[in-house]
Amino acid sequence: MAANSLDIPYRGGFIGSDHHFALSVYFEDTDAYGIVYYANYLKFMERARSDFIRAVGVDQAAELRRSGSAYAVVDVHIKYRRPAKLGDDVQVISSVDQVRASSVDIHQRVMRGPELLTDARVTAAFLDGEGRPRRQPSDWVEKFKAITTQDR
């Protein structure tokens, strides 16, 4: 039996060099007042970042199986500007600010339409199985550099 479109998980996509990932705010995301609990913005951004990395052509799961290496968030700077609320549809927009030998700096914004809700800068380091930084595969570096905003 062939899968229909309802069986396929949602995937975000690129508009220019920005990756867009849409989410709806569910009851489980909110506090007693129907406002998104602050830590859940990090979950929204993690989902979007994982999809972003997949969409750029990086297969983290295969690399983890092959070498034991994967990305891990090592730094986050986040500013909460406006609250998302129960029932809101939001987008996480992700872009690459800078690529280094063993890490990627990603700018992530949670938006409700044109309204900026949360603004974050995330550093994802490429770590070996012992948790030490290692060089990213060179083709990954090139894929990220192709969409970097560093020179914009």
PyMOL commands that set and color helices and strands:
alter all, ss='L'
color gray80, all
select helices_A, chain A and resi 5-7+27-29+38-55+60-67+138-145
alter helices_A, ss='H'
color red, helices_A
select strands_A, chain A and resi 13-15+18-24+70-80+89-99+103-112+115-127
alter strands_A, ss='S'
color yellow, strands_A
deselect
rebuild
show_as cartoon
